[in-house]
Amino acid sequence: MTTTANEITYRLEQKRRVQADFPGPKSVALTERRKAVVAAGVASSVPVYVADADGGIIHDVDGNSFIDLGSGIAVTSVGASDPAVVGAVKEAVEHFTHTCFMVTPYEGYVAVAEQLNKLTPGTHEKRTVLFNSGAEAVENAIKVARLATGRDAVVAFDHAYHGRTNLTMALTAKAMPYKTNFGPFAPEVYRMPMSYPFREENPQITGAEAAKRAITAIEKQIGGDQVAAIIIEPIQGEGGFIVPAEGFLPALSAWAKEKGIVFIADEVQSGFCRTGEWFAVDHEGIVPDIITMAKGIAGGMPLSAITGRADLLDAVHPGGLGGTYGGNPVACAAALASIGSMQEYDLSARAKHIEELSFGKLRELAAALPGGAEGSVIGDIRGRGAMLAIELVQAGSKEPNPELTKAVAAACLKEGVIILTCGTYGNVIRLLPPLVISDELLLDGLEVLATAIRANA
């Protein structure tokens, strides 16, 4: 019997509570310790230190309680201390923490691969390889595509984010903070125009037409027969939670198949029920050749994967794929438990419910602001499931408003709500609540967000 998310019993009280001296003395002291030992290049958006977390709540070391609308960047979809995940991890560590699957393998790795082969789109024969991070999954997907096709060129898109390693920085579109002064980058990466409905010069352009624009550029600049892979986020993450126009992804996928190009769906952020389906490509019935996964896969434990056509992955010689920690046994146990909780709680349906609640509140807010729904500081409200975004602009225009975005995030934090920002122009508020958050807590967080926008608009 399925347990709905609103029937979950939480370990921590699901209410926000922020004291007057936020951030508190313990967090301030930890910040001072951090400055002496942690590299300055590692930034944190919230100036408090976590002591406990459960459901949709984060407790800091000073006793403050925050509503979590970020999920550790879409990682803790089942909550940060889901009982099933905690139990599986405890049991796993009592037996062994590591042997290296490439040396002495274990069942957990095989069981995770079985689950991913079953859950990912398509009924074709599949193979899976496990890694540690999203960037590592992307790197290996490209390796497979290049070897299997005998080609070098890789196509990525405007506003893309694929990671912080050398190759994935080349695939990523945004310079600061991800690429500036870190070059030279991996060669044979080409960037094409994305379907970005809110910012299209021609607002009437269809998804199919936007795909044709990209395909024409590929043919002219590279040649379809030279392309090993097209890699794309079905909903772009760091770039601003951009949902391409309907028809864009199917047209690209169909053209790739025609040209023998490996179509890679980067579902690192959008996968595992986040958008209201197991994977974002499911919304338009797309079956990728390879799909990359991480973040929500294992309830917070470090794990990533690529799953794809058996003929592609089996083309790689033995020893050509792997890594010392890839598919760590404890992380595999967490993944199996996390997937079980997603199924038990029907978190795809829960994500759709979160979308319905959130869109209703946000559209009501946009209509009530000066300038109304068409001319306020809210330029666009978009997303799917519990992967939602508000793009903030100068009122009456499409000019990005990153200053307002920062002010709103700061105002929310002051009231005990953690939200994340993103976007090529730094003007997008993204909402990524745990899929197990209660309605009451979500609505409280949205009201704080609405108040912050009204106060700063």
N, C-alpha and C positions, 0 to 999 in steps of 0.2 A: 504493500500500500504506500502511495506517495505521501510524503509529509510536506505540506506547504511551508514556505519560508516564514510566514506569519505565525506558524505553530511551533517554531523553534524556541527552545528554552535556552536563554543566554546565561552565561556564567557571571558576566558583569552587568550592572544596571545600565540600561540603554538610555542615558540622559547626558546632556552636555552640562558642564559646570566649570567655569573659569574664574579663578580668584583675581583679586584686584592687582596683585603684584606680578602678574604674568609678564614675561617668563619668570618662574620662581627661582629661588636661590640655588637649588640643586642643579637646575638646568644651566644657570649662569656659571656655576662652578665647573660643570662639565664642559661648557664652551671654552673656558680658560684652559682646562687640561687638554682639550682637543687642539687648540691653537699651537701648543708646544710639540705635538706629536703627529698630527694628521696633515697631509699635504693640503695647501691652500686651494689647489685645483679641484678638490672634492667639495662641492657646495651642497648645502641643505636649505630647502625652502622654508622650513619651520624651525624656530629657535628653541624647541623643547626636546627633551629626551624621553623616549618611551619606556614605561615600566610594565605595561600590560595592555592587551588588546583583545577584543572579542566582539563578534557581530559587526556592528557599525560604529563601535566606540574605541577610542584610543585613550589610555590613561598615561599621563606623564609622571616623572619622578617627584613632582611637587604636589600631586593630587588633583591636577586639572583633568577634565574629561572632554574630549573633542569628538565631534561627529566626523567620521572619516568618509569623505567623498572622493578619495583618491585611490584607495585599495593598494597602496604601495606601487602605484602606476599599473593598475589592472591585474595585480598578482593575487591578492587575497580575496578572490571571488567567493570562496566558501567561508570567509572570515579568517582572521589571523590566528585563531586557535580552535579551529573546527575539531570537535571531539574525535571524530573518526580519523582525521589526519594525525592528531596528537597520539592517539592510541597506536596507530600503525607505525609511527616513528619510534615510539617507545619499544614496541615489540622488535622492530628491526635492529635497533642499536644494541639490544640485549644479545643478539646473535653475532653480527659482524657489521662493522662500519665501512669496510672496503676490502676488496680483493683484486680489483681491476678486471672488468669483464673480458678484456683482451687476454688475460692470463688464466684466471679461473672463473668461468662464468657462473651465473646464478639465475634462478627462475624469474625473479622480479623484473629483470630487463626484458625477458621474453614476454612476460605477461603484459607489460606496458606496451610493447610493440603490437601484441595482439589487439589490445584495446584501441590503439591509434589506427591500426589498419581497418578496424571495424567502424570507427566513428568518423573518420575523414571521408570526404565526398568520393563517390565512385564505387562501382562494384568490381573493378578490374583487380588483378593480382597486384599486391603492394608489398613493399619492404620498408622498414623503419630503422633509423640509426639515432641513438640518443647522445646528447651532448650536455653542456652546462649552461649556456647563455643563448639569448636570441641571436646575437652577432655571430656566435660560433655556428649556429644552425644555418644562418644565411651564407656564411663563407663556404660551408660544406655543400649546400645546395648548388652554389655556383660551380664548385669543383666537379660535382657530379655532371652538371649540364655540359660543361666544357669537355670533359672526357668522353661523355656519351655521344656528343655531336661532332667532336673534332673541330669545333669552332671556338673563337676567342671572345667575340664582342658580346657585351651584356648591356641591356637597355633598362634604365631606371627612369623615374619621373620627377617632374617639378614637385617640390614640397615633400619629397620622400624622406623618411628616416629609416635606416636599416642597421645602425649600430655605430660603435666607436673604434673598431679595429681598422687596420689600414684599408682593406678592401671595402668594408662596410661604410667607412667614411667617404670613400669615393662614390659609393652608391647614394649616400645621404646628400640632400640638397642644401641644407642650411649651413652657412659658414660658421657663425658664432652662436654657441660656444663649441661646436662639434669639430670643426675642421681648421679654423684659423691657426696658421703657423705650424700645422702638424704634417704638412706635405713633404715630399711628393707622394701622391697617391697611386694606387694600383691602376695600370693602364687598361685600355679597351673597355671603358665604361662610358656610355652615351646617355644623355638626359633628354627626355621628350616631354612635350606639353601634357599636363594632366587635365582631366575634366574637373573643373572647380566651379560649379554652377553659380555661386554667389559672385564670383569675380570674373566671369566670362565677359569679354568685350561685347560679344553677341549673346544676349541672354536667351535667345531662342534656339541656340545650338543644341542639338540632341546628343545623347550619349553616343549613338552610332556615328554621327558627324564628327564628334570630338575624337573618337577612335580613329576615324579615317584621317584626320589631321595628323595624329601621331604616327600612324602607319605610313603615310606619305613621307613624313620627315625621316623615318627609319629607312625607307627604301632609297631616298635621295642621299642621305648622309652615310649609310653603312652598307645597305643591300641586305635584303631579307635572308639570303643564303649564307651570310657571314655571321648571323646572330646566333649565339649559343642559347641565350636565355632572355626572357622578359621577366623582370621581378617587380611586383607591385603589391602594395598594401590595399586590400579591398576597401577598407576605410583607413585613410591615412591618419597616423597617430600624432607625432610631434608636429607635423606640418599643419595641424589645425582641425583634426577630426573631419576631414573632407570626405564626403560621400559623393562619389562620381555619379553623373547623370545615368539614369537607367539605360542599359544597352551598351555602355562604354566597355565594361569588363567582358561581356560575352563576345563582342566584336573583336576585341584584342585577342581573346583566347582562341576564337575560331581561326583568325588569321595566323596565329602562332602555330596552330596544329597544321594548317595548310603548308606552312613553310618549314616544318620540321624543327621549330623553335621550342625549347622547353619553357613552359609557362609556370612560373613560380609564384604562388600566393604567399605573401609574408603575413601570416596570421599571428605573429608574436603577441601583439596587443589585442587583436580583435577576436581571438579564438576562445573556445571553451565557454559557450553560452553567453558571452559578453554582449552580443548584438541581438539576442533573442533567437538565435540558431546556434548549433554547435560551432559552426564557423561562418564568417561573414559572407563567403562565396556562396553559401547555401541559399541566400536570399534571391539569387538570380540563376540558380541551378548550374553553377560553373564547377567543372571537375578539373582542378589543376593537375599538371604532371607531377609537381612536387609542392608540398605545403610545409612551411616552417612554423614551428610552435615553440612557445616558452611561457613566461609570465603565469597565466592562470592554470597551467598544467598540473602543478604539484602543491598547491596550498601554501606557497611561500618557500618551499625548498628549491634549491637551484637545480633545474632540469630544463632541457630543451630537446627538440627532436626535429628530424625531417622525415616525412612519410611521402612516398612517391611510387611511381610505376616500377614494377619489379625489374623490367628490362633495363631501366635507367640505373637504378641503384646496384643491380647485380653486375653491371658492366664494369664496375670499379674492381681492380685487382685486390686480392686479400691483403689486408694491412693498410690499404689506401684510405680507409675511414676509421675513425676512433679517437681515443684520447684517454689519458690516465683516469680521469674522474668521470668520464662520460657515462651516464646511466648509473650513477652511484646507487648502491642498494637501498640506502635510507631514503633517498629522493624518489626512487622507484616505488617504494612502499607508500610514500606520501601521495604520489601521483595516482596510484590505484585507489587509495582512500578518497582522494579529492574527486576523482571521476565518479566514484560511488555516491558521494554526497550530492554532486550535481544531478545525478539521476534520481536519487531519493527525493530531493527537494524540487525537482523539475525546474532547475534554474534558468532554462531557456524561457519558459513561460514567465518566470519571475522577472527576467530582464524586460520582457515586453510590458509587464505591468508597471515596472519602474519607468519605462519610456512614456507610457500613458499618463501616469501621475505627473511626471516632470514636465512633459510638453504642455499639459494643461496649465500648470502654474506659470511656466515661463512665457507662454503666449498671452496669458492674461496680464502678466507684468508688462510685456512689450506694448500691448494695446493701451495700457494706462499711463505710460510714460509720455512726457511732452513730445509731440511729434507723432505719437501713435505708432501702430505696428509698422508703418512704412517709412517713418522719418525720425525715429528715436535713436538713442545710442546703441540699441540692440539691432545690429544689421542683419543678423541671421541666427536662427535657432535650427540646429540640425543634429543628425546622428541616428543611431539605431540602438534599441534595447537600452542597456545601461552604459552606453558609450556615446555621450551626448555633449554638445558644445553650444556656447553662446559666443558669437563673434561681435566684439564691441567696436564701434566706429564713432567718428565725429558725427553728431546729430545731423540728419538730413543728407548724409553723403556715405561713400564707401571708404573714406579715408580711415586707415587703421588707428585705433586709440589705445596704444599700449599703456599709457599713463593711467587711464581709467581702469584698465585691467589689473594693474598692480595695486591700485588703491582699493579695488573691490576685494581682491584676494586678502589684502592686509586687514580690511575691515571685517571680513568673515572670520579670519583667524582670531582677531581680538574678541569676537563673540563666541569662539569655541567651535568653529567649523573649518575643517581643512579642505581647501579646494586647490586644484592644480591649474596652471596656465600653460599655453603652448601656442603654436602657430608660427608660420614663417615671419609674420610681422609682430609677434609677441602680443597679440590682441585677442586671444581666444581663451575663454574659461572652459575647461573640460571637466565633465562630471563622470566619475568612475566609481560609484559607490559599490561596496561589497554587495553581491547579489542576494545575500541573506539579511540585508538591512531591513528593519521593520518599517512599515508605512509611516508610523508616527515619527520615527527618527528622521526618515527621509524628508517628510513634509516640514519638520522643524528646520532642517538644514536648508531646504529650498526657501523657506521664509526668511532666514537670516541672509541668504544670498540676495533675495529680492530687495530686502531692506537696504543692503549695502549698495546695490545698483541705484536704487532711488535716491539715496543720500549723496552719492558721488556723481550722479549724472549731471 
